[in-house]
């Protein structure tokens, strides 16, 4: 059965030659009587009834030749199997750094379960959808540090995102300039054709010693595009204002303050785009849009290994012709 698996014919038009077979059969039937000597007598009482066995089997020779002809026609149609091997090559890889605000205000619950957890979930989905890119993670509050440098190992990047939490290790505040500068530092020596920072925050720049505009200029100098995302609803949101002895936070309604002008300016200066995520759905849509905007060019090569099957048919046809010739000039020679 393996021989017939995935068979294709390179020259299927040759099957029209099969129309010769019924013509050959008709011609054989028409000439059959003329192939045997006939004697007309007034009575056949003196003859034994019936003919010889070889005479009756003689049409087998024609069947062998007919089958050989059919096999040769199928062979002319060039039956073949094709094994396709696909190889994918990434031509324009993208290096991406996610800069995540981890200040206390990211625990506000206008996104569910809170801004930070919502950001982590969507960022993880984004990483999973970028198999051909290197991705790093930077976190910042009143100061900043690299959670993981750019890497092709998605396990490391995903673990870095999963481990992000507000633990009070960083000085509280929102140092947008320092967060952006740290992300730039991760990408400045990258040789990728496209370098991208996704900067997320829910506040205004109120900490750090580096002006966000200077950090933006550094991004421009190193040809780094920055997409900025303002996280938080319009108006007021349940935000943490105190921490109980057991570690739990107390919440109260507080106004959402995002320096959108600054975020828009950073995006515009670097060739990126500013987005506002007012809820979980909008945040997912933003990452989906960035994913579409920053596409990695991929080349796909297909290698075809074609195995011709006609040789077996030709050999079988020659065998049948050989058997037919052997029988014709040996056993059936006396039956002529």
Secondary structure, 3 states (H helix, E strand, C coil): CHHHCCCEECCHHHHHHHHHHHHHHHHHHHHHHHHCCCCCCCCCCCCCCCCCHHHHHCHHHHHHHHHHHHHHHHHHCCEEEEEEEEEEEEEECEEEEEEEECCHHHHCCCCCCCHHHHHHHHHHHHHHCCCCCEEEEEEECCCEEEEEEEECCHHHHHHHHHCCCCCCCCCCCCCHHHHHHHHHHHHCCCCCCEEEEEEEECCCCCCCCCCHHHHHHHHHHCCCEEEEEEECCCCEEEEEEEECCCCCEEEEEEECCCCHHHHHHHHHHHCCCEEEECCHHHHHHHHHHHHHHCCCEEEEEEEEEEEECHHHHHHHHHHHHHHHHHHHCCHHHCCC
